[in-house]
């Protein structure tokens, strides 16, 4: 039998097999044909022998790359919010202007929403989410939740259809809202997040819901500062100290007015809304009969059209150029309008006033020219024993050339009628009897526009589902 062929990868046997194998093995070998060679065992290849070097290098590179990607993924900031929706089509608005004869109840809700076109936005203090719902049907359009945070402020940029929400954590041990505070700008129509950013890591915000101002800049009051943000990107434009924590803010087309009453000098300062440049400052301590009355009779200001600002108390009123501080009107006598909460529209100031009507003086509505102070018209309610509801925080609402007011035959305890007057002439356009859900509630005007008049219950509901807000409309 010839010697087996040697293979390059195998070593030859050290000794040849014996000529005569043992009996049992000899019997087994006899069954094998003399010319048949025994099966040769295939060698076992190692991993290094079966995997090419380039494949091993590739695997190592992929392992390193996956580690880098995993590290970057863990370090990448993840969204701290979730959005559920939108569901269906965006609800259509009730109308494009203020209602002319709002006799129908469009919606009655157990919370106080902000209305934008066809949706009611529920954004309440210390809530974990913001919900938009169809105003008519109540069906949820979208829900936004901020992870591990609660809402402390919200405001609508009606020019862009966006909702700015401010979120922070609540420290129950110290009974205060604390940072990190975060802002999310939400597109109301699409339910998308336009931008989301953290504005402070160590700041604290005052407890209670408040509404930021959004016009040229988005104004946030936090950590003892007034912070102006770019509404489109969330980038900080400028900031100034706010020693009052929540100083009064008013805006015009190009300025931000900051009112400091807590310091005892009743100061109003003007800043450029885009750059934060300080424009002017005025003190109104001389208006007071004594600084001890500053807290009960605070200075009020209101941004007007054409970059003007009105500043007033019950004893004094003035109008200034919001950019230069130049005096446009200054009236030291008592205001023709009686209430310190006024409404302005198109150069006209509207509020409640006293009118001489025999046999006694009664309350009515007066409209004055903003600059001259000239009384344009006065209106008193014609019903028997009818008077203006005195114990409300918003006396009148002006929208789209109409003035809305509530009156009562029950000593101001129940709103009986809604009266609509022409802003320029005072002519009564409609007098509508009201039938509201509860006689225990005291409803006051909350706003008007886009086909709706909003009435808010100033007495907190005793039950969770009690009516808080009623919307009246034409349809």
C-alpha positions, 0 to 999 in steps of 0.5 A, spaced: 500 500 500 503 506 498 504 511 503 498 516 504 500 523 500 502 528 505 498 535 505 502 541 506 497 543 512 498 536 516 504 533 519 506 525 517 505 520 522 511 518 526 510 511 526 506 506 520 500 502 522 502 495 524 502 489 519 497 485 523 492 489 527 489 485 533 483 480 531 477 484 532 480 490 528 483 485 523 475 482 522 473 490 521 478 491 516 477 485 512 470 488 511 474 494 507 476 493 500 483 492 500 483 498 494 479 503 499 482 508 503 480 510 510 476 516 510 480 522 511 478 527 517 477 534 515 482 539 519 478 544 523 479 551 521 480 556 527 476 563 526 483 567 524 483 562 518 476 563 516 475 570 517 479 575 512 483 580 515 479 586 512 473 583 515 476 583 522 478 590 521 471 592 519 468 589 525 472 592 529 471 599 526 464 598 526 464 596 534 468 603 535 463 607 531 457 604 535 460 606 541 461 613 539 454 613 536 451 610 543 455 615 547 453 621 543 445 618 543 446 618 551 449 625 551 444 628 546 438 632 549 431 629 548 425 632 548 421 633 555 414 633 552 409 629 548 404 631 543 398 627 542 394 629 536 392 633 532 386 629 531 382 631 525 381 638 521 382 644 525 375 647 527 373 653 523 372 659 527 365 662 529 366 668 525 371 673 523 369 679 527 366 681 534 358 679 534 353 684 533 347 680 536 350 674 541 343 671 543 346 664 543 350 660 547 356 657 543 359 653 549 359 653 557 365 650 560 368 648 567 374 652 566 377 659 563 380 658 556 383 662 551 380 662 544 383 662 538 379 661 532 375 655 533 378 652 539 378 653 546 385 652 549 386 650 556 392 652 560 391 652 567 396 653 573 400 647 575 397 643 570 401 637 567 398 639 560 395 644 555 389 641 551 386 644 545 379 642 544 373 644 538 369 650 541 363 647 539 363 640 540 368 639 545 372 634 542 380 634 543 384 637 537 391 636 541 394 635 547 401 637 549 404 635 556 411 637 559 415 631 562 416 632 570 414 640 569 407 644 570 405 650 567 406 656 570 404 661 564 401 661 557 400 667 552 398 667 544 401 670 539 395 671 535 399 674 529 402 667 528 397 663 531 402 660 536 402 659 543 407 660 548 407 656 554 412 656 560 414 650 564 417 649 571 417 644 577 414 645 583 418 644 590 413 642 595 417 642 601 419 650 600 412 651 597 415 655 591 416 654 583 423 653 581 427 652 575 429 649 571 424 653 567 422 651 560 419 654 554 415 651 548 412 655 543 406 651 540 403 652 533 396 652 535 393 649 528 398 644 526 400 642 533 407 642 532 413 644 537 416 651 533 421 651 538 423 648 545 428 651 550 431 652 557 431 659 559 434 658 566 437 652 571 437 656 577 431 661 577 425 661 580 418 664 578 412 667 582 407 662 584 401 663 580 399 663 573 401 669 569 400 671 561 407 673 558 406 679 553 408 677 545 408 683 540 415 685 537 418 680 543 416 675 547 416 678 554 418 673 560 418 675 567 423 670 571 428 670 576 427 677 578 428 679 571 424 681 565 427 677 559 425 679 552 425 673 547 425 672 539 418 669 538 420 666 532 426 662 535 426 663 542 433 666 542 434 671 548 434 678 545 435 682 552 434 682 559 433 687 565 432 687 572 425 686 575 426 688 582 418 687 583 418 680 581 412 682 576 412 689 575 407 691 570 408 690 563 405 694 557 407 694 549 406 698 543 409 697 536 416 698 538 417 699 545 416 695 552 413 699 558 415 697 565 411 700 571 415 699 578 410 700 583 413 696 589 419 701 589 414 707 592 416 711 586 411 709 581 416 709 575 415 707 568 420 706 564 421 705 556 425 700 552 426 698 545 422 692 544 428 689 539 434 691 542 433 693 549 435 700 549 433 704 555 429 710 552 426 714 557 424 714 565 418 718 568 416 718 576 409 719 578 410 720 585 408 727 585 401 725 582 399 722 589 396 725 595 401 721 599 405 715 597 402 711 603 396 710 598 400 707 592 398 700 593 391 702 593 391 707 587 397 704 583 399 707 576 396 704 570 399 704 563 396 702 556 400 701 550 396 705 544 396 705 537 401 709 533 407 708 539 403 712 544 402 710 552 397 712 556 398 713 564 393 714 569 390 714 576 383 716 579 386 723 579 390 724 573 391 722 566 397 723 561 399 720 554 406 720 552 410 718 546 412 711 547 419 712 544 421 719 546 417 720 552 414 727 550 408 729 553 402 729 548 396 730 553 396 731 561 390 732 565 390 733 572 383 734 574 379 727 575 378 723 569 371 723 566 371 716 566 370 713 573 374 706 573 381 705 573 380 699 568 379 702 562 379 700 554 382 703 549 381 703 541 382 707 535 384 713 540 378 713 544 378 711 551 372 708 554 370 706 561 364 707 566 362 714 569 357 718 573 351 721 569 346 726 572 339 723 571 334 725 575 332 724 581 339 721 582 346 720 579 347 713 576 353 710 573 353 709 565 358 709 560 363 714 557 367 715 551 373 720 551 378 722 546 385 720 548 389 726 547 384 732 548 380 728 554 374 731 550 368 727 552 365 724 546 358 721 549 355 718 555 350 712 556 346 710 561 342 704 562 334 705 561 331 700 565 328 701 572 333 700 577 338 698 572 345 700 574 352 698 571 355 692 575 360 695 579 364 689 582 367 686 576 374 687 574 373 688 567 368 694 566 367 694 558 370 691 552 371 694 546 372 690 539 371 692 532 367 698 533 363 696 539 363 697 546 360 691 550 357 692 558 353 688 563 348 691 567 343 689 573 336 690 576 339 686 582 344 691 585 349 688 581 349 681 584 346 678 577 348 680 570 341 681 567 343 684 560 348 685 555 348 692 552 352 693 545 354 700 543 357 704 537 364 706 539 364 712 536 357 715 537 355 711 543 348 709 540 345 702 542 346 697 537 343 691 542 340 690 549 340 682 550 337 679 556 341 674 559 339 667 562 346 664 565 347 657 568 347 659 575 344 665 579 349 664 585 355 666 580 357 673 578 359 673 571 363 679 568 366 680 561 372 677 559 373 679 552 370 679 545 372 678 538 372 673 533 364 672 533 364 671 541 363 675 547 366 671 553 363 671 560 367 669 566 364 667 573 368 671 578 366 667 584 370 660 584 365 654 582 364 650 588 363 644 584 369 641 579 364 641 573 360 648 575 360 653 569 366 657 569 366 661 562 360 662 558 361 664 550 355 668 547 355 668 539 350 670 533 350 663 530 
